[in-house]
Each structure stands twice: as structure tokens, then as C-alpha cells.
């Protein structure tokens, strides 16, 4: 059984191009995120918020690494590299690698 939802059926669709979304229990449509992955992402987000509040985690990027605030960075890493950085009121970037992942802060 499939359920078809048209963009024109959705109130306030902000002039979206009509895109039919077919939900079929036998096949996952291209680009649809499986429920298991959504649950994983939800768990990651909850943990991220905990770490953000407790340790000053600012963000997790792909190639950039893990961004933490400068106080947490200095308190955590004894050895790190310093490089020039120019964005708003930030003039330097500190980086350290642990467990194969780059950690950094800007200040």
C-alpha cells in the first residue's frame, strides 16, 4: 500500500515544485533516510547537547575536526600547534590530534 503526498496538498508549501513522495514499505526511496539512521542521529544529537553543555563542544565537522571552546581546549591538551587565524575577533587557531581526529579551537 502506498501513500502519495503532493506538494500542492500541503498548506504553505512556499511555492515548492510539486514533488510526489511515495512511501512504500517494500522499497526505500532514493535519498530517504531509514528510521534506524534517524534514531542514530537523534541519539548523536542528544549526546552532542550533553557534551556541549558539559565540556564546551562547539561543533563536529567533516575535515575540520572537533571544535571545542578555547578554555576546554587549553585544559585538555598540553601539546598543540598554533596558527594564524583571521575571522571577526579571532586571531589564532590551536589544533591537536587525538584518536586519529583533529581537535581545534579559535581564539
C-alpha positions as CSV (number, residue, x, y, z in Angstrom):
1,X,0.0,0.0,0.0
2,X,1.4,3.4,-0.8
3,X,0.5,6.8,0.4
4,X,1.1,9.7,-2.1
5,X,1.6,13.2,-0.7
6,X,1.7,16.0,-3.2
7,X,3.4,19.4,-2.6
8,X,0.1,21.0,-3.7
9,X,-1.7,19.2,-0.9
10,X,0.5,20.8,1.8
11,X,-0.6,24.1,3.1
12,X,2.0,26.9,2.9
13,X,4.4,24.9,0.8
14,X,6.2,28.1,-0.1
15,X,5.8,27.6,-3.9
16,X,7.6,24.3,-3.8
17,X,8.0,22.5,-7.0
18,X,5.5,19.6,-6.9
19,X,7.3,16.5,-5.8
20,X,5.4,13.3,-5.2
21,X,6.7,11.3,-2.3
22,X,5.8,7.7,-2.5
23,X,6.0,5.8,0.8
24,X,6.2,2.1,0.1
25,X,7.1,-0.4,2.8
26,X,8.8,-2.7,0.3
27,X,11.4,-0.2,-1.1
28,X,13.2,2.7,0.4
29,X,13.0,5.7,-2.0
30,X,16.3,7.3,-3.1
31,X,17.6,9.8,-0.5
32,X,15.2,8.7,2.2
33,X,16.9,8.2,5.5
34,X,16.0,4.9,7.1
35,X,14.3,5.0,10.6
36,X,17.3,3.3,12.1
37,X,19.6,6.0,10.9
38,X,17.3,8.7,12.1
39,X,17.2,7.1,15.5
40,X,21.1,7.0,15.5
41,X,21.2,10.7,14.5
42,X,18.7,11.6,17.3
43,X,20.9,9.8,19.8
44,X,24.0,11.6,18.5
45,X,22.3,15.0,18.8
46,X,21.2,14.3,22.4
47,X,24.8,13.3,23.3
48,X,26.2,16.3,21.4
49,X,24.0,18.6,23.5
50,X,25.2,17.0,26.7
51,X,28.9,17.4,25.7
52,X,28.2,21.0,24.5
53,X,26.9,21.9,28.0
54,X,29.4,20.0,30.0
55,X,32.7,20.4,28.0
56,X,32.2,23.3,25.6
57,X,31.9,21.3,22.5
58,X,31.1,23.7,19.7
59,X,30.8,21.5,16.6
60,X,31.8,18.4,14.7
61,X,32.9,18.9,11.1
62,X,34.0,16.6,8.4
63,X,37.6,17.6,7.6
64,X,37.7,20.4,10.1
65,X,37.5,18.0,13.1
66,X,36.0,18.6,16.5
67,X,35.6,22.3,17.6
68,X,35.7,23.0,21.3
69,X,35.9,26.2,23.2
70,X,39.3,27.6,24.0
71,X,39.1,27.1,27.7
72,X,38.3,23.4,27.3
73,X,41.0,23.0,24.7
74,X,43.8,24.5,26.8
75,X,42.7,22.5,29.8
76,X,42.6,19.3,27.8
77,X,45.7,19.4,25.5
78,X,49.3,20.0,26.6
79,X,50.8,19.8,23.2
80,X,49.2,21.6,20.3
81,X,50.0,23.6,17.2
82,X,49.2,27.3,16.8
83,X,48.5,29.0,13.5
84,X,47.2,32.4,12.5
85,X,43.5,32.8,12.0
86,X,41.5,35.8,10.9
87,X,37.8,35.9,11.5
88,X,35.9,38.5,13.4
89,X,37.6,38.8,16.8
90,X,39.6,35.6,16.4
91,X,43.3,35.7,15.6
92,X,44.7,32.2,16.2
93,X,43.7,28.6,15.8
94,X,45.0,25.8,18.1
95,X,45.0,22.2,16.9
96,X,45.8,18.9,18.4
97,X,45.2,15.3,17.2
98,X,43.9,12.5,19.4
99,X,42.5,9.1,18.5
100,X,43.1,10.0,14.8
101,X,40.8,13.0,14.9
102,X,41.8,16.7,14.8
103,X,40.5,18.9,17.7
104,X,40.7,22.6,17.4
105,X,39.7,25.9,18.9
106,X,39.9,29.5,17.8
107,X,40.6,32.5,20.0
